[in-house]
Amino acid sequence: MSTVWREYGVIGVLMVAAISGYLWLSRNPVDIVAQSLDTLSQHLLSLVPEAEGRERVESSLVDFRRKVETQEVTPEQVERFAASVMNLASAGEPLDAADAELVVRIALQDPTALPVPKDVQRRPPPPKPEVAADAWEALGERLEPMVAFYRHVRSDIPADSARSVGLRFYAQDGMRVVVDDRYRERFAEAEAAKALIEDRAVSWRAHFEDATQADRERQMARATKLMSFTLSKPDSGATMNVDTVAIRATLAGLASLRRLESLGVLTEGDLDSLAARLEADVENLVRQSILITVVPPPPPPPPTATATSRPRSRVP
């Protein structure tokens, strides 16, 4: 009798394994990516404190999700967005709605993400590369364990000290994460890390905090410089020969981009090249507009009494 039950048990285990394997293999690759994006979207929304702004960001995320489902974006764009959000959430600094929306627009390679003054020529964007048929399945295989590892780190570390754990996500030729070497022993044996270690998608770096802080300070210095141009005003009497409103909008957008990059937002190469070119062109326009000055005309003389004017007589 025990033999019969043992055989039934073996059959049951095999059926469960077969069903689980079928369900695993039958999962839609886009659905796997979408599930990870749902988690990342919540992390990005949690960084936006104001409720009204959060609704605007959520609308942008819905649009991004729709374009992922219809494959209007590339897997590389999704990877950069995922790495950017995990870096931002690891930094833990609040974002205003405009910056959070800019994160999504950067991921979508929105050509209007950075406003361009009419005096500056924008180059046309390059054509998007063709996506291989199995690219979305490969994306799901890379993205799902990366998000799982991030969630494990966040759940293992108290919320008030999560920023003290050095994490930096990258998305170039696939996704990878660099972790502060001080936490190697803590996370290397975690179940969530095994797949990443096997794929060599995780590495451990000594002096992690010093390196990331230096990079952040470099980007913030650029953002501060751009904002100083935005806030500067020409002397009275200066004649502005360019569209100053558009220039200030461009400088503000560039400053926001550099600040986001300092927090770990990843940009594709063409956008970064455009931003660098805009910085140089707009700074040159600002210098030119401030240097062109005119001497203001002298003020008109105050009115004086004429010989024919007589004072009014007082009525007693």
C-alpha positions as CSV (number, residue, x, y, z in Angstrom):
1,M,0.0,0.0,0.0
2,S,2.8,2.4,0.9
3,T,4.3,1.6,-2.5
4,V,1.1,2.7,-4.3
5,W,1.0,6.0,-2.3
6,R,4.6,6.6,-3.1
7,E,3.9,6.1,-6.8
8,Y,1.0,8.5,-6.6
9,G,3.2,11.0,-4.8
10,V,5.8,10.8,-7.5
11,I,3.2,11.3,-10.2
12,G,1.8,14.3,-8.3
13,V,5.2,15.9,-8.0
14,L,5.8,15.3,-11.7
15,M,2.4,16.8,-12.7
16,V,3.1,19.9,-10.5
17,A,6.5,20.3,-12.0
18,A,5.1,19.9,-15.5
19,I,2.4,22.4,-15.0
20,S,4.8,24.9,-13.4
21,G,7.2,24.5,-16.2
22,Y,4.4,25.0,-18.8
23,L,3.2,28.1,-17.1
24,W,6.8,29.4,-16.8
25,L,7.5,28.8,-20.5
26,S,4.2,30.1,-21.6
27,R,4.6,33.5,-19.9
28,N,4.4,36.4,-22.4
29,P,7.8,38.1,-22.5
30,V,6.1,41.5,-22.6
31,D,4.0,40.6,-19.6
32,I,7.1,39.7,-17.7
33,V,8.6,43.1,-18.5
34,A,5.4,44.8,-17.7
35,Q,5.3,43.3,-14.2
36,S,8.7,44.6,-13.5
37,L,7.8,48.0,-14.8
38,D,4.8,48.1,-12.5
39,T,7.1,47.7,-9.5
40,L,9.5,50.4,-10.8
41,S,6.7,52.8,-11.6
42,Q,5.5,52.6,-7.9
43,H,9.1,53.4,-6.8
44,L,9.3,56.4,-9.1
45,L,5.8,57.7,-7.9
46,S,6.9,57.3,-4.3
47,L,9.6,59.9,-4.9
48,V,7.1,62.6,-5.9
49,P,5.6,64.1,-2.7
50,E,2.8,66.3,-4.1
51,A,-0.4,64.4,-5.1
52,E,-1.3,66.5,-8.1
53,G,2.2,66.1,-9.6
54,R,2.0,62.4,-8.9
55,E,-1.0,62.1,-11.2
56,R,0.8,63.8,-14.1
57,V,3.8,61.4,-13.6
58,E,1.4,58.4,-13.5
59,S,-0.1,59.5,-16.8
60,S,3.4,59.5,-18.3
61,L,4.1,56.1,-16.9
62,V,0.9,54.7,-18.4
63,D,2.0,56.0,-21.8
64,F,5.4,54.4,-21.4
65,R,3.7,51.1,-20.4
66,R,1.5,51.2,-23.4
67,K,4.5,51.8,-25.7
68,V,6.2,48.8,-24.1
69,E,3.2,46.6,-24.8
70,T,3.1,47.7,-28.4
71,Q,6.9,47.5,-28.7
72,E,7.2,51.1,-29.8
73,V,10.3,51.4,-27.7
74,T,13.4,49.2,-27.7
75,P,14.6,46.8,-24.9
76,E,17.6,49.1,-24.4
77,Q,15.2,52.0,-23.6
78,V,13.4,49.9,-21.0
79,E,16.7,48.9,-19.4
80,R,17.9,52.5,-19.1
81,F,14.6,53.4,-17.6
82,A,14.7,50.5,-15.1
83,A,18.3,51.3,-14.1
84,S,17.5,55.0,-13.7
85,V,14.5,54.4,-11.5
86,M,16.4,52.0,-9.2
87,N,19.2,54.5,-8.9
88,L,16.8,57.3,-8.1
89,A,15.0,55.2,-5.5
90,S,18.4,54.2,-4.0
91,A,19.3,57.8,-3.7
92,G,16.0,58.5,-2.0
93,E,15.9,62.2,-2.8
94,P,12.4,63.6,-3.6
95,L,11.6,64.7,-7.1
96,D,9.2,67.3,-8.3
97,A,6.7,66.2,-11.0
98,A,8.6,67.9,-13.8
99,D,11.8,66.0,-13.1
100,A,10.0,62.7,-12.7
101,E,8.2,63.3,-16.0
102,L,11.6,64.1,-17.6
103,V,12.9,60.7,-16.5
104,V,10.1,59.1,-18.5
105,R,10.6,61.4,-21.5
106,I,14.3,60.6,-21.5
107,A,13.5,56.9,-21.6
108,L,11.1,57.5,-24.5
109,Q,13.7,59.5,-26.3
110,D,11.2,62.3,-26.6
111,P,12.8,64.9,-29.0
112,T,11.2,67.7,-27.1
113,A,12.5,66.7,-23.7
114,L,15.1,69.4,-23.9
115,P,13.7,72.7,-25.4
116,V,15.9,74.2,-28.1
117,P,16.0,78.0,-28.8
118,K,15.3,79.0,-32.4
119,D,18.9,80.2,-32.6
120,V,20.2,76.7,-32.1
121,Q,19.8,73.9,-34.7
122,R,18.6,70.5,-33.5
123,R,19.9,67.6,-35.5
124,P,17.3,65.0,-36.6
125,P,17.2,61.9,-34.3
126,P,18.8,58.8,-35.8
127,P,16.5,56.0,-37.0
128,K,15.7,53.4,-34.3
129,P,17.5,50.1,-34.7
130,E,15.5,47.0,-35.6
131,V,14.6,44.8,-32.6
132,A,15.3,41.0,-32.9
133,A,12.3,38.7,-32.4
134,D,13.7,37.2,-29.2
135,A,14.9,40.5,-27.8
136,W,11.9,41.0,-25.4
137,E,12.3,37.5,-24.0
138,A,16.0,38.2,-23.3
139,L,15.0,41.5,-21.7
140,G,12.7,39.8,-19.3
141,E,15.4,37.3,-18.4
142,R,17.7,40.2,-17.5
143,L,15.2,42.6,-16.0
144,E,13.2,40.3,-13.7
145,P,16.2,39.1,-11.5
146,M,17.6,42.6,-11.4
147,V,14.4,44.0,-10.0
148,A,14.1,41.1,-7.6
149,F,17.6,41.7,-6.3
150,Y,16.8,45.4,-5.8
151,R,13.6,44.6,-3.9
152,H,15.6,42.2,-1.7
153,V,18.1,44.8,-0.8
154,R,15.4,47.4,-0.1
155,S,13.5,44.9,2.1
156,D,16.6,43.8,3.9
157,I,17.8,47.2,4.9
158,P,15.7,49.5,7.1
159,A,14.0,52.3,5.2
160,D,15.8,55.1,7.2
161,S,19.2,53.7,6.3
162,A,18.5,52.3,2.7
163,R,20.5,55.2,1.2
164,S,23.6,54.1,3.0
165,V,23.8,50.9,1.0
166,G,25.9,51.6,-2.2
167,L,24.0,50.4,-5.3
168,R,24.5,51.6,-8.8
169,F,22.6,50.1,-11.8
170,Y,23.9,50.3,-15.3
171,A,22.4,49.5,-18.7
172,Q,24.9,49.2,-21.4
173,D,25.2,45.9,-23.4
174,G,22.8,44.4,-20.8
175,M,22.0,45.3,-17.2
176,R,24.4,45.1,-14.3
177,V,24.6,46.3,-10.8
178,V,27.6,47.5,-8.8
179,V,27.4,47.0,-5.0
180,D,29.6,48.5,-2.3
181,D,32.1,45.8,-1.3
182,R,31.3,46.3,2.3
183,Y,28.0,44.4,1.7
184,R,29.4,41.5,-0.3
185,E,29.0,39.0,2.5
186,R,25.5,40.2,3.3
187,F,24.1,39.9,-0.2
188,A,26.3,37.5,-2.1
189,E,24.6,34.5,-0.6
190,A,21.0,35.8,-1.0
191,E,18.8,33.8,-3.3
192,A,18.0,37.0,-5.3
193,A,21.7,37.4,-6.1
194,K,22.4,33.9,-7.4
195,A,21.1,34.5,-10.9
196,L,23.0,37.8,-11.2
197,I,26.2,36.3,-10.0
198,E,25.8,33.4,-12.4
199,D,25.3,35.8,-15.3
200,R,28.1,38.0,-14.0
201,A,25.7,40.9,-13.8
202,V,26.7,41.9,-10.3
203,S,30.1,43.2,-9.1
204,W,31.5,44.5,-5.9
205,R,33.5,47.7,-5.7
206,A,35.7,49.0,-2.9
207,H,35.6,52.7,-2.1
208,F,32.2,52.7,-3.8
209,E,30.9,55.8,-1.9
210,D,33.9,57.9,-2.8
211,A,33.7,57.1,-6.5
212,T,29.9,57.8,-6.8
213,Q,30.1,60.9,-4.7
214,A,32.9,62.3,-7.0
215,D,30.8,61.6,-10.1
216,R,27.7,63.2,-8.4
217,E,29.6,66.3,-7.5
218,R,30.9,66.7,-11.0
219,Q,27.3,66.5,-12.5
220,M,25.9,68.8,-9.8
221,A,28.7,71.4,-10.6
222,R,27.5,71.4,-14.2
223,A,23.9,71.8,-13.0
224,T,24.8,74.7,-10.8
225,K,26.6,76.4,-13.5
226,L,23.7,76.1,-15.9
227,M,21.3,77.4,-13.2
228,S,23.5,80.4,-12.7
229,F,23.1,81.3,-16.3
230,T,19.3,80.8,-16.0
231,L,19.0,83.1,-13.0
232,S,21.5,85.7,-14.3
233,K,20.0,88.9,-15.7
234,P,21.7,91.4,-18.0
235,D,22.5,94.9,-16.8
236,S,19.8,97.5,-17.2
237,G,20.0,98.8,-20.7
238,A,21.3,95.5,-22.2
239,T,19.7,94.7,-25.5
240,M,18.9,91.0,-25.8
241,N,19.3,89.9,-29.4
242,V,18.1,86.3,-28.8
243,D,15.0,84.6,-27.4
244,T,15.8,84.8,-23.8
245,V,12.6,83.0,-22.7
246,A,13.6,79.9,-24.8
247,I,17.2,80.2,-23.6
248,R,16.2,80.1,-20.0
249,A,13.9,77.2,-20.6
250,T,16.7,75.3,-22.3
251,L,19.2,76.0,-19.5
252,A,16.6,75.0,-16.9
253,G,16.0,71.7,-18.8
254,L,19.8,71.1,-19.1
255,A,20.2,71.8,-15.4
256,S,17.5,69.3,-14.5
257,L,19.1,66.7,-16.8
258,R,22.5,67.1,-15.1
259,R,20.9,66.9,-11.7
260,L,19.1,63.7,-12.6
261,E,22.3,62.2,-14.0
262,S,24.0,63.0,-10.7
263,L,21.3,60.8,-9.1
264,G,21.9,57.9,-11.5
265,V,19.5,58.6,-14.4
266,L,21.0,57.1,-17.6
267,T,20.7,58.8,-21.0
268,E,21.4,57.4,-24.4
269,G,24.4,58.7,-26.2
270,D,22.6,60.9,-28.7
271,L,20.8,62.8,-26.0
272,D,23.9,63.3,-24.0
273,S,25.7,64.6,-27.1
274,L,22.7,66.9,-27.8
275,A,22.8,68.2,-24.2
276,A,26.6,68.9,-24.4
277,R,26.2,70.7,-27.7
278,L,23.2,72.7,-26.3
279,E,25.2,73.7,-23.2
280,A,28.0,75.1,-25.4
281,D,25.7,76.8,-27.9
282,V,23.4,78.4,-25.3
283,E,26.2,79.6,-23.1
284,N,27.7,81.3,-26.1
285,L,24.4,82.9,-26.9
286,V,24.0,84.1,-23.3
287,R,27.5,85.7,-23.4
288,Q,26.7,87.4,-26.7
289,S,23.4,88.8,-25.5
290,I,24.8,90.1,-22.3
291,L,27.8,91.7,-24.0
292,I,25.7,93.7,-26.4
293,T,24.6,96.8,-24.5
294,V,23.5,100.3,-25.4
295,V,23.7,103.5,-23.6
296,P,20.2,104.4,-22.3
297,P,18.9,107.8,-23.4
298,P,19.1,110.6,-20.8
299,P,15.9,111.1,-18.8
300,P,13.7,114.0,-19.9
301,P,14.2,117.3,-18.0
302,P,11.6,118.0,-15.3
303,P,8.9,120.5,-16.4
304,T,9.6,124.2,-15.5
305,A,7.4,127.2,-15.1
306,T,7.2,129.5,-18.2
307,A,7.2,133.3,-18.3
308,T,3.5,133.3,-19.4
309,S,2.4,131.1,-16.7
310,R,0.8,132.9,-13.7
311,P,0.1,131.6,-10.3
312,R,-3.6,131.1,-9.5
313,S,-5.1,133.6,-7.2
314,R,-6.3,132.4,-3.9
315,V,-9.9,132.8,-3.1
316,P,-10.3,134.3,0.3
